[in-house]
Amino acid sequence: MTNTSPHLLSVWAFDKQGHKVHPYKGKSGAKKDLYSVNFTNDTNKFQGLSEEELLEAIKQGRFRQRGTIRMCRANMSSGSNAFAPAMYEGKRVKDF
């Protein structure tokens, strides 16, 4: 299930302008090729997860109460905003 795109298109949310945003892989540093995820309210606690780890966290309901992922629009290469994932494969993340 490894995603060759820099974006994980099966997971999305909407930004304030109503654009669909997706998790993106880090391009350098400690989180290169990983998705930046935070399960706390502390913005300094982002950790890098592989695609498999991120999808497993969604399926286990880790985003039901809190949690964000750094995301951007699919036509962008990166972004600095973190969003609570809303949907995974057409299902509400809060329902997992």
C-alpha positions in Angstrom: 0.0 0.0 0.0 3.0 2.3 -0.2 2.2 5.6 -1.7 4.6 6.9 -4.4 3.0 10.3 -4.4 4.2 13.0 -2.0 0.6 13.3 -0.9 -1.6 10.7 0.8 -4.8 11.3 -1.2 -7.0 8.8 0.6 -6.9 11.1 3.7 -8.2 14.7 3.6 -9.6 17.7 5.3 -10.7 21.1 4.2 -8.8 24.4 4.8 -10.4 27.7 5.8 -10.9 28.5 2.1 -12.7 25.2 1.5 -9.9 23.6 -0.5 -9.2 19.9 0.0 -5.9 19.3 1.7 -3.9 16.0 2.1 -1.0 14.8 4.3 2.3 15.3 2.6 5.7 13.6 3.1 8.6 15.5 4.5 11.3 16.3 2.0 14.3 16.7 4.4 15.5 16.4 7.9 14.4 13.9 10.6 11.0 13.5 9.0 12.1 12.9 5.4 9.6 10.6 3.6 7.4 10.6 6.7 4.1 12.4 7.6 4.2 14.9 10.5 1.5 13.9 13.0 0.6 15.3 16.5 -1.7 13.5 18.9 -1.5 16.2 21.6 -2.3 19.9 21.9 1.4 20.7 22.1 2.5 22.1 18.7 6.1 21.1 19.4 5.2 17.3 19.6 5.0 16.4 16.0 6.3 13.0 15.1 7.1 11.3 11.8 5.0 8.4 10.8 5.2 6.1 7.7 2.1 5.8 5.6 1.3 2.4 7.1 1.7 3.8 10.7 -0.5 6.8 9.9 -3.3 4.7 8.3 -3.1 2.3 11.3 -3.5 5.2 13.7 -6.6 6.4 11.8 -8.1 2.9 11.8 -7.4 2.5 15.6 -9.3 5.8 16.3 -6.3 7.8 17.4 -7.8 10.9 15.7 -11.3 10.5 17.2 -10.7 13.0 20.1 -7.7 15.0 18.9 -4.8 14.9 16.6 -3.5 16.8 13.5 -1.5 16.1 10.4 0.5 18.6 8.4 -1.4 18.9 5.1 -1.5 21.0 2.0 -3.4 21.0 -1.3 -2.4 18.3 -3.8 -0.9 20.8 -6.2 1.5 22.2 -3.6 4.7 20.5 -2.5 4.4 21.4 1.2 2.7 23.5 3.7 2.9 24.5 7.3 -0.6 24.1 8.5 -1.9 21.1 10.5 -5.4 19.9 10.2 -7.5 17.2 12.0 -8.1 14.6 9.3 -11.8 14.6 8.3 -12.0 11.7 5.9 -10.2 8.4 5.0 -11.3 6.5 2.0 -14.7 8.2 2.0 -15.4 7.5 5.7 -15.4 10.0 8.5 -12.2 9.7 10.6 -14.2 10.4 13.8 -16.2 7.2 13.1 -13.1 4.9 13.4 
